Amino acid sequence: MISPNKEPPVASSREFVKQSSLYQEFLAEREEILKHKWLESERLGYDIGFERALLDWIRKHREGWRAARRQNLAHPGPGSSLPFSTAGGKQH
C-alpha cells in the first residue's frame, strides 16, 4: 500500500515546476538579460559578463519590461506572441 504522505515522483515534480508561472517568468526575464548582455557586449566590444548585464538590466529595464509584460499578458493584442525587449517594450 502507498503511504498518503509519499512524495510525488521526481519527474512529475520537474514537470510541475516547468509549467509553473513563476518559472516561466524566470525564463522570460533570463532571456531578456541574456539579450541585454549580448547587445551591450557587442556595443562595448567585449563580453561584459552575466552579473554586470544582470545588474545593468535590472537598473535600466526591469521595471518597464515587467509593466509591459503584465499589460500584454492581461490584454494581448491580435497575433501577439509576447515579444519583449530589454527596453521595456521597445526593441534596441
FIKOLZA-1660 file (N, C-alpha, C; in steps of 0.1 Angstrom, whole numbers, plus 5000, padded with zeros to 4 digits):
% residues 92
   i   px   py   pz ch aa at
   1 5008 4988 5000  A  M  N
   1 5000 5000 5000  A  M CA
   1 5009 5012 5000  A  M  C
   2 5005 5023 4993  A  I  N
   2 5012 5035 4992  A  I CA
   2 5009 5044 5003  A  I  C
   3 5019 5050 5009  A  S  N
   3 5017 5059 5021  A  S CA
   3 5011 5072 5015  A  S  C
   4 5001 5078 5022  A  P  N
   4 4995 5091 5018  A  P CA
   4 5005 5102 5018  A  P  C
   5 5015 5101 5026  A  N  N
   5 5025 5112 5027  A  N CA
   5 5037 5111 5018  A  N  C
   6 5036 5101 5009  A  K  N
   6 5047 5098 5000  A  K CA
   6 5049 5110 4990  A  K  C
   7 5061 5114 4987  A  E  N
   7 5064 5125 4978  A  E CA
   7 5061 5120 4964  A  E  C
   8 5057 5129 4955  A  P  N
   8 5054 5125 4941  A  P CA
   8 5067 5122 4934  A  P  C
   9 5067 5114 4923  A  P  N
   9 5079 5111 4916  A  P CA
   9 5086 5123 4912  A  P  C
  10 5100 5122 4911  A  V  N
  10 5108 5134 4907  A  V CA
  10 5104 5140 4894  A  V  C
  11 5102 5131 4884  A  A  N
  11 5099 5135 4870  A  A CA
  11 5086 5144 4870  A  A  C
  12 5076 5140 4878  A  S  N
  12 5063 5148 4878  A  S CA
  12 5065 5161 4885  A  S  C
  13 5074 5161 4895  A  S  N
  13 5077 5174 4902  A  S CA
  13 5084 5183 4893  A  S  C
  14 5093 5178 4885  A  R  N
  14 5100 5187 4875  A  R CA
  14 5091 5192 4865  A  R  C
  15 5081 5184 4860  A  E  N
  15 5072 5189 4850  A  E CA
  15 5063 5200 4857  A  E  C
  16 5059 5198 4869  A  F  N
  16 5051 5208 4876  A  F CA
  16 5058 5222 4877  A  F  C
  17 5071 5221 4880  A  V  N
  17 5079 5233 4881  A  V CA
  17 5080 5240 4867  A  V  C
  18 5083 5232 4857  A  K  N
  18 5085 5237 4843  A  K CA
  18 5072 5244 4839  A  K  C
  19 5060 5239 4843  A  Q  N
  19 5048 5245 4839  A  Q CA
  19 5043 5257 4848  A  Q  C
  20 5050 5259 4859  A  S  N
  20 5046 5270 4868  A  S CA
  20 5048 5284 4862  A  S  C
  21 5039 5293 4865  A  S  N
  21 5040 5306 4860  A  S CA
  21 5053 5313 4865  A  S  C
  22 5057 5310 4878  A  L  N
  22 5069 5316 4883  A  L CA
  22 5081 5312 4875  A  L  C
  23 5082 5300 4872  A  Y  N
  23 5093 5295 4864  A  Y CA
  23 5093 5301 4850  A  Y  C
  24 5081 5302 4844  A  Q  N
  24 5080 5308 4831  A  Q CA
  24 5085 5323 4831  A  Q  C
  25 5081 5330 4842  A  E  N
  25 5086 5344 4844  A  E CA
  25 5101 5345 4845  A  E  C
  26 5106 5336 4853  A  F  N
  26 5121 5335 4854  A  F CA
  26 5128 5333 4841  A  F  C
  27 5123 5323 4833  A  L  N
  27 5129 5321 4820  A  L CA
  27 5128 5333 4811  A  L  C
  28 5116 5339 4811  A  A  N
  28 5114 5351 4802  A  A CA
  28 5124 5362 4806  A  A  C
  29 5125 5365 4819  A  E  N
  29 5134 5375 4824  A  E CA
  29 5149 5371 4821  A  E  C
  30 5152 5359 4823  A  R  N
  30 5166 5355 4820  A  R CA
  30 5169 5357 4805  A  R  C
  31 5160 5354 4796  A  E  N
  31 5162 5356 4782  A  E CA
  31 5165 5371 4779  A  E  C
  32 5157 5380 4785  A  E  N
  32 5159 5394 4783  A  E CA
  32 5173 5398 4788  A  E  C
  33 5177 5393 4799  A  I  N
  33 5191 5396 4805  A  I CA
  33 5202 5391 4795  A  I  C
  34 5200 5379 4790  A  L  N
  34 5210 5374 4780  A  L CA
  34 5210 5383 4767  A  L  C
  35 5198 5387 4763  A  K  N
  35 5198 5396 4751  A  K CA
  35 5205 5409 4754  A  K  C
  36 5203 5415 4766  A  H  N
  36 5209 5427 4770  A  H CA
  36 5224 5425 4771  A  H  C
  37 5229 5414 4776  A  K  N
  37 5243 5411 4777  A  K CA
  37 5249 5410 4764  A  K  C
  38 5243 5404 4754  A  W  N
  38 5248 5403 4741  A  W CA
  38 5249 5417 4734  A  W  C
  39 5238 5425 4735  A  L  N
  39 5238 5438 4729  A  L CA
  39 5248 5447 4735  A  L  C
  40 5249 5447 4748  A  E  N
  40 5259 5456 4755  A  E CA
  40 5273 5451 4752  A  E  C
  41 5276 5438 4752  A  S  N
  41 5289 5433 4748  A  S CA
  41 5293 5437 4734  A  S  C
  42 5283 5436 4725  A  E  N
  42 5286 5440 4711  A  E CA
  42 5289 5455 4710  A  E  C
  43 5281 5463 4717  A  R  N
  43 5283 5477 4717  A  R CA
  43 5297 5481 4723  A  R  C
  44 5301 5475 4733  A  L  N
  44 5314 5478 4740  A  L CA
  44 5326 5471 4734  A  L  C
  45 5323 5460 4727  A  G  N
  45 5334 5453 4720  A  G CA
  45 5341 5443 4729  A  G  C
  46 5335 5439 4740  A  Y  N
  46 5340 5428 4748  A  Y CA
  46 5328 5423 4757  A  Y  C
  47 5330 5410 4761  A  D  N
  47 5320 5404 4769  A  D CA
  47 5319 5410 4783  A  D  C
  48 5307 5416 4786  A  I  N
  48 5306 5423 4799  A  I CA
  48 5302 5413 4810  A  I  C
  49 5299 5401 4807  A  G  N
  49 5296 5391 4818  A  G CA
  49 5282 5391 4822  A  G  C
  50 5277 5380 4827  A  F  N
  50 5263 5379 4831  A  F CA
  50 5260 5388 4843  A  F  C
  51 5268 5389 4853  A  E  N
  51 5265 5397 4865  A  E CA
  51 5263 5412 4862  A  E  C
  52 5273 5417 4854  A  R  N
  52 5272 5431 4850  A  R CA
  52 5259 5433 4842  A  R  C
  53 5256 5424 4832  A  A  N
  53 5244 5426 4824  A  A CA
  53 5232 5425 4833  A  A  C
  54 5232 5416 4842  A  L  N
  54 5220 5414 4851  A  L CA
  54 5218 5427 4859  A  L  C
  55 5228 5433 4865  A  L  N
  55 5226 5445 4873  A  L CA
  55 5222 5457 4865  A  L  C
  56 5228 5458 4853  A  D  N
  56 5225 5469 4844  A  D CA
  56 5211 5468 4839  A  D  C
  57 5207 5456 4835  A  W  N
  57 5193 5454 4830  A  W CA
  57 5183 5457 4841  A  W  C
  58 5186 5452 4853  A  I  N
  58 5176 5455 4864  A  I CA
  58 5175 5470 4866  A  I  C
  59 5186 5477 4866  A  R  N
  59 5186 5491 4869  A  R CA
  59 5179 5499 4858  A  R  C
  60 5181 5495 4845  A  K  N
  60 5177 5503 4834  A  K CA
  60 5163 5498 4828  A  K  C
  61 5161 5485 4828  A  H  N
  61 5150 5480 4820  A  H CA
  61 5139 5471 4827  A  H  C
  62 5142 5466 4839  A  R  N
  62 5133 5456 4845  A  R CA
  62 5119 5461 4848  A  R  C
  63 5118 5473 4854  A  E  N
  63 5105 5478 4857  A  E CA
  63 5097 5480 4845  A  E  C
  64 5102 5486 4834  A  G  N
  64 5094 5488 4822  A  G CA
  64 5091 5475 4815  A  G  C
  65 5100 5465 4815  A  W  N
  65 5098 5452 4809  A  W CA
  65 5086 5445 4816  A  W  C
  66 5087 5445 4830  A  R  N
  66 5076 5439 4837  A  R CA
  66 5063 5445 4835  A  R  C
  67 5062 5459 4835  A  A  N
  67 5050 5466 4833  A  A CA
  67 5044 5462 4819  A  A  C
  68 5053 5462 4809  A  A  N
  68 5048 5459 4795  A  A CA
  68 5044 5444 4795  A  A  C
  69 5051 5435 4801  A  R  N
  69 5047 5421 4801  A  R CA
  69 5034 5419 4808  A  R  C
  70 5032 5426 4820  A  R  N
  70 5019 5424 4827  A  R CA
  70 5007 5429 4818  A  R  C
  71 5010 5441 4812  A  Q  N
  71 4999 5446 4803  A  Q CA
  71 4996 5437 4791  A  Q  C
  72 5006 5432 4785  A  N  N
  72 5005 5423 4774  A  N CA
  72 4998 5410 4778  A  N  C
  73 5002 5405 4790  A  L  N
  73 4995 5392 4794  A  L CA
  73 4981 5395 4798  A  L  C
  74 4978 5407 4803  A  A  N
  74 4964 5410 4807  A  A CA
  74 4955 5413 4795  A  A  C
  75 4961 5419 4785  A  H  N
  75 4954 5424 4773  A  H CA
  75 4962 5421 4760  A  H  C
  76 4963 5408 4757  A  P  N
  76 4971 5405 4745  A  P CA
  76 4965 5410 4732  A  P  C
  77 4973 5416 4723  A  G  N
  77 4967 5421 4711  A  G CA
  77 4966 5410 4701  A  G  C
  78 4960 5413 4689  A  P  N
  78 4958 5403 4679  A  P CA
  78 4971 5398 4674  A  P  C
  79 4973 5385 4674  A  G  N
  79 4986 5379 4669  A  G CA
  79 4997 5381 4678  A  G  C
  80 4995 5385 4690  A  S  N
  80 5006 5387 4700  A  S CA
  80 5013 5374 4704  A  S  C
  81 5026 5374 4702  A  S  N
  81 5034 5363 4706  A  S CA
  81 5043 5366 4718  A  S  C
  82 5040 5377 4725  A  L  N
  82 5047 5382 4737  A  L CA
  82 5061 5385 4734  A  L  C
  83 5064 5393 4724  A  P  N
  83 5078 5397 4722  A  P CA
  83 5082 5408 4731  A  P  C
  84 5091 5407 4739  A  F  N
  84 5095 5417 4748  A  F CA
  84 5110 5420 4746  A  F  C
  85 5114 5432 4748  A  S  N
  85 5128 5436 4746  A  S CA
  85 5133 5441 4759  A  S  C
  86 5146 5444 4759  A  T  N
  86 5152 5449 4771  A  T CA
  86 5149 5463 4774  A  T  C
  87 5142 5470 4765  A  A  N
  87 5139 5484 4767  A  A CA
  87 5125 5486 4771  A  A  C
  88 5119 5477 4778  A  G  N
  88 5105 5479 4783  A  G CA
  88 5095 5479 4772  A  G  C
  89 5097 5471 4762  A  G  N
  89 5087 5470 4751  A  G CA
  89 5092 5476 4738  A  G  C
  90 5104 5483 4739  A  K  N
  90 5110 5488 4727  A  K CA
  90 5122 5480 4723  A  K  C
  91 5123 5478 4710  A  Q  N
  91 5135 5470 4705  A  Q CA
  91 5147 5479 4705  A  Q  C
  92 5159 5473 4709  A  H  N
  92 5171 5481 4708  A  H CA
  92 5175 5484 4694  A  H  C
% end
